[in-house]
Amino acid sequence: GSTNEQKEMEAVAKIVKRILDKAALCETVIATSSLAINLAGRTSEAKKLGCKLYLALHSNAGGRGKARGAIAFYHPAQPLGKKLAAELVSSLNKICPIKSNRSTPIQNGMDVFKGYGLAEIRNPSKQGMVAVLVETNFHDNPKTAQWIVNNKEKIAKAYVEAIVGSWLEVE
């Protein structure tokens, strides 16, 4: 339609921040999207701001319009990241009326790109942050794409539920 992944996921991130800030559950920062996803860009910004968790919100493509369901990536050296990844996938899939068909929704983010790993997992981890990248659902599936567009508040609440349930309980 007339939107894109960046616009939709930034909107969800702003709602997540609003909910967490209002409840004073934790201090949240939204990365400067004009910065690169590398050690000198968003990762450095997060480190300078004292972030302990680096949570990258995305939506997915590549399912030829048929794939559906949340997927989350974590760093294998971070058990808390894996736990949060599992909670996020569970929370997001629970609220989506279009059932997931993902066989491996929680994945080691360092297995990607022949072991080089996803930048949003690799780089924050190098800086001592727990890193999780979440694909909220598939934006190349017309049904799940429309669901994302129409349910940003509900999606944000699912993110918050998972963060509170698995991350904040140990902080």
DRENDO-1510 file (C-alpha; in Angstrom, 1 decimal, always signed):
<recs>
REC; n; res; u; v; w
REC; 1; GLY; +0.0; +0.0; +0.0 .
REC; 2; SER; +1.1; +3.5; +0.8 .
REC; 3; THR; +3.5; +2.6; +3.6 .
REC; 4; ASN; +6.7; +0.8; +4.2 .
REC; 5; GLU; +8.5; -1.2; +6.9 .
REC; 6; GLN; +10.4; +1.7; +8.3 .
REC; 7; LYS; +7.3; +3.9; +8.8 .
REC; 8; GLU; +5.3; +1.1; +10.4 .
REC; 9; MET; +8.0; -0.2; +12.7 .
REC; 10; GLU; +9.0; +3.3; +13.8 .
REC; 11; ALA; +5.4; +3.9; +14.7 .
REC; 12; VAL; +5.3; +0.7; +16.8 .
REC; 13; ALA; +8.6; +1.7; +18.5 .
REC; 14; LYS; +7.2; +5.1; +19.4 .
REC; 15; ILE; +4.1; +3.4; +21.0 .
REC; 16; VAL; +6.4; +0.9; +22.9 .
REC; 17; LYS; +8.4; +3.8; +24.2 .
REC; 18; ARG; +5.3; +5.7; +25.2 .
REC; 19; ILE; +3.9; +2.8; +27.2 .
REC; 20; LEU; +7.2; +2.0; +28.9 .
REC; 21; ASP; +7.9; +5.6; +29.7 .
REC; 22; LYS; +4.4; +6.3; +31.0 .
REC; 23; ALA; +4.6; +3.3; +33.3 .
REC; 24; ALA; +8.1; +4.3; +34.3 .
REC; 25; LEU; +9.2; +0.7; +33.8 .
REC; 26; CYS; +12.5; +1.6; +32.2 .
REC; 27; GLU; +14.2; +4.3; +30.3 .
REC; 28; THR; +13.9; +3.9; +26.6 .
REC; 29; VAL; +15.7; +5.3; +23.6 .
REC; 30; ILE; +14.7; +5.1; +19.9 .
REC; 31; ALA; +17.8; +5.0; +17.7 .
REC; 32; THR; +18.5; +7.7; +15.2 .
REC; 33; SER; +17.4; +6.0; +12.0 .
REC; 34; SER; +19.7; +8.1; +9.9 .
REC; 35; LEU; +22.7; +6.5; +11.6 .
REC; 36; ALA; +24.1; +3.3; +10.0 .
REC; 37; ILE; +23.6; -0.1; +11.6 .
REC; 38; ASN; +27.2; -0.5; +12.4 .
REC; 39; LEU; +29.6; -0.1; +15.4 .
REC; 40; ALA; +30.1; +3.6; +14.7 .
REC; 41; GLY; +26.4; +4.4; +14.1 .
REC; 42; ARG; +23.3; +3.2; +16.1 .
REC; 43; THR; +25.4; +0.8; +18.2 .
REC; 44; SER; +27.7; +3.5; +19.3 .
REC; 45; GLU; +24.8; +5.8; +20.0 .
REC; 46; ALA; +23.1; +3.1; +22.2 .
REC; 47; LYS; +26.3; +2.4; +24.1 .
REC; 48; LYS; +26.9; +6.2; +24.8 .
REC; 49; LEU; +23.4; +6.4; +26.1 .
REC; 50; GLY; +24.0; +3.5; +28.5 .
REC; 51; CYS; +21.6; +1.0; +26.9 .
REC; 52; LYS; +21.7; -2.5; +28.1 .
REC; 53; LEU; +19.2; -4.0; +25.6 .
REC; 54; TYR; +19.3; -3.3; +21.9 .
REC; 55; LEU; +16.0; -4.3; +20.4 .
REC; 56; ALA; +15.6; -4.0; +16.7 .
REC; 57; LEU; +12.0; -3.9; +15.5 .
REC; 58; HIS; +11.4; -5.1; +11.9 .
REC; 59; SER; +8.9; -6.7; +9.6 .
REC; 60; ASN; +9.9; -9.5; +7.3 .
REC; 61; ALA; +9.8; -10.3; +3.6 .
REC; 62; GLY; +11.0; -13.1; +1.4 .
REC; 63; GLY; +8.1; -15.5; +2.0 .
REC; 64; ARG; +6.6; -15.0; -1.5 .
REC; 65; GLY; +3.4; -13.7; +0.1 .
REC; 66; LYS; +2.7; -16.9; +1.9 .
REC; 67; ALA; +4.9; -16.8; +5.0 .
REC; 68; ARG; +3.5; -15.6; +8.3 .
REC; 69; GLY; +4.5; -15.3; +11.9 .
REC; 70; ALA; +7.0; -13.6; +14.1 .
REC; 71; ILE; +10.7; -14.5; +14.0 .
REC; 72; ALA; +13.4; -13.3; +16.5 .
REC; 73; PHE; +17.2; -13.5; +16.4 .
REC; 74; TYR; +19.5; -13.5; +19.4 .
REC; 75; HIS; +23.2; -13.8; +20.1 .
REC; 76; PRO; +24.2; -17.3; +21.2 .
REC; 77; ALA; +26.3; -16.0; +24.1 .
REC; 78; GLN; +23.3; -14.2; +25.6 .
REC; 79; PRO; +20.8; -16.4; +27.4 .
REC; 80; LEU; +18.7; -13.3; +28.3 .
REC; 81; GLY; +18.5; -12.4; +24.6 .
REC; 82; LYS; +17.3; -15.9; +23.7 .
REC; 83; LYS; +14.7; -15.8; +26.4 .
REC; 84; LEU; +13.5; -12.4; +25.3 .
REC; 85; ALA; +13.4; -13.5; +21.7 .
REC; 86; ALA; +11.2; -16.5; +22.7 .
REC; 87; GLU; +8.9; -14.3; +24.7 .
REC; 88; LEU; +8.6; -11.7; +21.9 .
REC; 89; VAL; +7.7; -14.4; +19.3 .
REC; 90; SER; +5.1; -16.0; +21.7 .
REC; 91; SER; +3.6; -12.6; +22.5 .
REC; 92; LEU; +3.4; -11.4; +18.9 .
REC; 93; ASN; +2.0; -14.7; +17.5 .
REC; 94; LYS; -0.6; -14.9; +20.3 .
REC; 95; ILE; -2.2; -11.7; +19.2 .
REC; 96; CYS; -2.1; -12.2; +15.5 .
REC; 97; PRO; -5.3; -13.9; +14.1 .
REC; 98; ILE; -3.3; -15.2; +11.1 .
REC; 99; LYS; -1.4; -18.2; +12.6 .
REC; 100; SER; +2.3; -18.6; +12.1 .
REC; 101; ASN; +3.7; -21.2; +9.7 .
REC; 102; ARG; +7.4; -20.7; +10.8 .
REC; 103; SER; +9.1; -23.9; +11.8 .
REC; 104; THR; +12.0; -22.1; +13.5 .
REC; 105; PRO; +10.8; -18.8; +14.8 .
REC; 106; ILE; +13.7; -18.3; +17.3 .
REC; 107; GLN; +17.1; -18.3; +15.6 .
REC; 108; ASN; +20.7; -17.7; +16.4 .
REC; 109; GLY; +21.4; -14.4; +14.7 .
REC; 110; MET; +25.1; -15.2; +14.3 .
REC; 111; ASP; +24.3; -18.2; +12.0 .
REC; 112; VAL; +23.2; -15.8; +9.3 .
REC; 113; PHE; +25.5; -14.7; +6.4 .
REC; 114; LYS; +27.8; -17.8; +6.8 .
REC; 115; GLY; +28.5; -17.1; +10.4 .
REC; 116; TYR; +29.1; -13.3; +10.0 .
REC; 117; GLY; +25.8; -12.7; +11.7 .
REC; 118; LEU; +23.2; -9.9; +11.5 .
REC; 119; ALA; +24.6; -6.5; +12.2 .
REC; 120; GLU; +21.9; -5.7; +14.7 .
REC; 121; ILE; +22.9; -8.8; +16.7 .
REC; 122; ARG; +26.7; -8.8; +16.2 .
REC; 123; ASN; +27.5; -5.1; +16.7 .
REC; 124; PRO; +25.5; -4.4; +19.9 .
REC; 125; SER; +26.8; -7.7; +21.4 .
REC; 126; LYS; +30.4; -6.5; +20.7 .
REC; 127; GLN; +29.6; -3.4; +22.8 .
REC; 128; GLY; +28.2; -5.5; +25.8 .
REC; 129; MET; +24.5; -5.0; +25.1 .
REC; 130; VAL; +22.0; -7.8; +24.9 .
REC; 131; ALA; +20.7; -7.8; +21.3 .
REC; 132; VAL; +17.5; -9.1; +19.8 .
REC; 133; LEU; +16.1; -8.5; +16.3 .
REC; 134; VAL; +12.4; -9.2; +15.9 .
REC; 135; GLU; +10.6; -9.6; +12.6 .
REC; 136; THR; +7.1; -8.7; +13.8 .
REC; 137; ASN; +5.4; -10.6; +10.9 .
REC; 138; PHE; +5.7; -10.7; +7.1 .
REC; 139; HIS; +5.0; -7.5; +5.2 .
REC; 140; ASP; +5.1; -9.3; +1.8 .
REC; 141; ASN; +2.0; -11.3; +2.8 .
REC; 142; PRO; -1.0; -9.1; +2.1 .
REC; 143; LYS; -3.0; -10.4; +5.1 .
REC; 144; THR; -0.2; -10.0; +7.7 .
REC; 145; ALA; +0.9; -6.7; +6.2 .
REC; 146; GLN; -2.6; -5.3; +6.6 .
REC; 147; TRP; -2.8; -6.7; +10.1 .
REC; 148; ILE; +0.5; -4.9; +11.0 .
REC; 149; VAL; -0.9; -1.6; +9.6 .
REC; 150; ASN; -4.2; -1.9; +11.5 .
REC; 151; ASN; -2.8; -3.1; +14.8 .
REC; 152; LYS; +0.2; -1.1; +15.8 .
REC; 153; GLU; -1.1; -0.4; +19.4 .
REC; 154; LYS; -1.8; -4.1; +20.0 .
REC; 155; ILE; +1.6; -5.0; +18.5 .
REC; 156; ALA; +3.3; -2.5; +20.8 .
REC; 157; LYS; +1.5; -3.9; +23.8 .
REC; 158; ALA; +2.7; -7.4; +22.9 .
REC; 159; TYR; +6.3; -6.1; +22.7 .
REC; 160; VAL; +5.9; -4.4; +26.1 .
REC; 161; GLU; +4.4; -7.6; +27.6 .
REC; 162; ALA; +7.4; -9.6; +26.5 .
REC; 163; ILE; +9.9; -7.0; +27.6 .
REC; 164; VAL; +8.3; -6.8; +31.1 .
REC; 165; GLY; +7.9; -10.5; +31.4 .
REC; 166; SER; +11.4; -11.6; +30.4 .
REC; 167; TRP; +13.8; -8.6; +30.5 .
REC; 168; LEU; +12.7; -6.3; +33.3 .
REC; 169; GLU; +12.2; -9.2; +35.8 .
REC; 170; VAL; +16.0; -9.7; +35.8 .
REC; 171; GLU; +17.1; -6.1; +35.6 .
</recs>
